Amino acid sequence: MVQLDVRSLPPRRKHPTIFELLAELKLGETLQITNDHDPRPLRYQLDAEHPDEFSWEYCESEPELWIVAITRVAGPLRVNVT
């Protein structure tokens, strides 16, 4: 499991850093994110850009501590252009 605490990252770097790590995950591998608020906007972006590739599980949901496990459940959708 890859762990990432995004609380110390500048806001503009959070999503790009997370998506870089998610791109490296192999099938069945998990990225665990720690944040100071509900990362729901990240989930919306993930679902829109990578539908059905990742599962999402809240491990902690406190007012100032949120931990989410994101697991790759499918490979990236390949578009065949001919």
N, C-alpha and C positions, 0 to 999 in steps of 0.2 A: 504494500500500500504506500502510495506517495502522499505525503502530508504537506500542506501549504497553509501557512497562517498569513492571510492577506491584510490583517489589521495594520501592519506596518508599511504596506505598499501605498504609494500615491494613488488616489482614486483613478486617474487616467491609465494606470498600469495594471489594475486588478483584472479586468476581463481579458486583456491580451495575454497576460501571464498565465491565467487559468486555461485559456484556449490552447496556448502553446503546449502546456503539460497534458491536456486532454488528447491532443493530436498524437502524442507519443505513447499513449496507453495501448496495450495489446488487449485482445479479447479477454475478458474476465478480470482485468486489472482495475484498481480503484484509486481515485484521487480524493483525498479527504481535505476539505476546505474548512478553515476556522475563520469566522468573521464576527464583527461586532453588531451586525444587524441581519435580518432575514435576507438571504441572497436570491429572493424570488425573481427579480429582474434577470439575473443570470440564467435561471431556469427557463424563463420565457425565451431568451435569446438562444439558449442551447436547443430547446425544442424546435424553434423556428429554423435554425441553421443546420441542425443535425438530428432530424426526426428519427426516433426509434433506435438511435445508436447508443444511448446511455440511459441507465436507470438512476434515480435520484432518491436518496434516503436521508431524512433528518435524523441525526444521532443526538443532537442537543438543540434545544430551542428555548434558551433563557433570554431575558430582556437584552442583555449585552454580550451574550455568547451564543453563537450559532455554529454548529458543526454539521456539515453535509458530506455524505459519501456519494460520489458519482462514479459509477462503474460502467465500463464499456461492455455492452451486451451484443453489439453487432459491429461489423466493419463499416467503413464509410461507403455511402452510396456512390457507385461509379456510374457516370454518364458516358455512354458510348456515342461519340459523334462520328458520323461517316459522311 
